[in-house]
Amino acid sequence: MDAATARTATPALPDLAGLRFAKGHGTGNDFVLVADPEGTSVIGADHVAALCDRHRGIGADGLIRAVPSRFLPEGRDLLASSPDAEWFMDYRNGDGSLSEMCGNGVRVFVHFLRAEGLIDLPDGGALTIGTRGGVKTVVRTGDGYAVDMGPWEFIFPGDATAKAMDSLVTADGLEVPRPALSISMGNPHTVVALAELSELSATRLYTAPTVEPVPPHGTNVEFVVPADPLVHNGVGSVTMRVHERGVGETQSCGTGACAAAVAIRHWAGAEAPDTWQVNVPGGAVGVKFFAGPGGHEHVELSGPAVIVATGTLS
């Protein structure tokens, strides 16, 4: 079911009467959040689409249910190797479809747990959580949260040292298909580099871009303009817009920002920095590369998280 169909086929919100919720965002990527410490809330795909509808519901890019990991099969699997992952981020896109990961959502999720009094996380403290993209460690920083997003990898096989592109992307507003590189951050992304900010603003993302070949589970598509100069004081900088699977264009995408930095850094070559700023319509996030366990390169995403409202469905 696509987003348009979901929003015309959703049930009435009174089906969820009495449900307590919060509304939050990370650099404009916004979410409905529900605390379910007993694991008893049943919120199906149609309900998620209704709640996220921006005209008939609360309005959001997705819904996050905070539930103890032991109440979900995916969570129990993670607990077997990571017993500290007590809380699970049960995330769905705005059309109700399940999503593996959401980098902005992870920060807002942990901020929500704090706001609800479900965890105690001092400044500098770390929390391990479960997601469908694996276990993530979140550190509270002075102005937000930093998340170890885990390792990145190319989606399509091939010689990584020689890989420059693996797909073509067609989008409304771009005259010809553009070469792209597909990156996994636990969820799929396809990154297109553009030359000018004017070209970025002219790209119309009301409809989903076409990717050929498309990754097996679909893909989020990032359009990125490198800064000129690319690096200033040791920090790389890019500007990005994104079309997310099951949502459409969003103000920000955390995993997409990571994928964009991965691709631009790869294209820039061996001298490219490990620290990046990714500017999105909703603000800016930080991306940093570091050596993780087993020699795999990990990506850290940092940025703010805000709770803007709480309420109860009537």
Secondary structure by P-SEA (a helix, b strand, c coil): ccaaaaaaacccccccccccccccccccbbbbbbbcccccccccaaaaaaaacccccccccbbbbbccccccaaaaaaaaccccccccccccccccccccccaaaaaaaaaaaaaaccccccccbbbbbcccccbbbbbbcccbbbbcccbbbbccccccccccccbbbbbccccbbbbbbbbbccbbbbbbbbccaaaaaaccccbbbbbccccccbbbbbbbbbccccccccbbbbbbcccccccccccccaaaaaaaaaaaaaaaccccccbbbbbcccbbbbbbbbbccccbbbbbbbbbbbbccccccc
